[in-house]
Amino acid sequence: MDNQNTLFLSRYQRILKCPNKYYSNRGVEAHTADEVLHAVELGYTCENIFYTFEEKENINNIITKCRPVAGSLDELKIINDLALKCHTDGLLEKVGLILIPDGFDNGFARGFRIKDLPDLSKEIKKLKFISVRGCICRGDVSGLYGKELGAYFRACYESAKKMTVILPCAMPYICVGNCLEQIESNENQRSEAFPDCLNAAEIVAKQNETAFYAKLFIS
């Protein structure tokens, strides 16, 4: 891999190594249109490139090259309008949601809270050219280690379950987001607590095997 690609992966591949065999490491969380296009060049498929709308410019050319993940109703409406233009074959654009798990909300993060979902369900039904599929959970895990960090895995999984009950959606993937750096910090700085974190991650993965069979990511 050349230096340019190494730089891309080190800066922008936010779905990286995993704590055990249950979690996939074949995915890229892209924040800009250029990152999506670069991921395509590296061989990532549409199903494994998650575009999270940190930048909303130049997205017309990438809508069919990634899986958009929306953090607001306005973003869902943008995707719906683009899907109308891009999918002349009548196919629906698959869209994920950014979820903020209960108990890990700092009040500032962009995304949907569980309490928002009943009203969102009514709005989604008006958007005729998208289909909600999957989620990236983003909570505040700063300073958490061991069992406390493990609780975040459970909260993300429970949020995904609630989403499938409240919204007209499916759950082909779940990303436990915003925690990769904290996991690595746990491993390096609090190694005695690290097994508790891994144990929680594995319990969630095994629960997934009997429910969603979703593809699991960590970012």
C-alpha positions, 0 to 999 in steps of 0.5 A: 500500500502506498503512502497516500493510501496509508495516510487515508486509512490512518486518518479516515478509516474510522472502522478499524481493528476489532476486539474479537472475531464477531466484529467486522473490520471491512468498512470505512466511515467517510466524512466527506465526498472525497473520502467516499471516492478515495474509499472506492479507489481502495476497493471498498464496496458501496455496502461498506462505505458509510458516509456520515454527512460531516460535509454536505458539499459535492454529494450528488456524485457519491449517492450510489457509491456509499451508504449514507447515514443521516443525523437529522431529518433535513439530511434524510430529506436531502437523501430522499431528493437525491434518490429521486434523481439517481434511482430511475429504476425505482429502487429505494436508497438505503439510509442509516441513522446516527443514534445517540444511546440513552445514558451516553448523551452529552447534549451536544452530539448530532444524531437522533435520540430514542425519544425522537424516533416516534415523531421521526417515524411519521416523517420517514413515511413521507419520504418515498425514495429512501429505506432506513437500514442500519445505524451508527451509534455515537455516545460520549464515552470519554473517561470510561473503562472496563465495565463502564465502557462495556455498558456502552456496547449494551446501550448501543445494541439496545438502541438499535433494537428499539429503533427496529420497534419504533421505525419502519426499518431493518438492521443489516449493520450496527456500528458501535461508534465513538469508542475505538480510541477509548478501547485502545486507551483501555487496553494500554492504560487500564489493562486490568479492566480491559477483559471486562470491556471485551466480555461485554462486546462479545456478549452483545455479538452473541445476542446479535447472532440470535436476533438481528444477524447484523454486521457489527462494526466498531469505530 
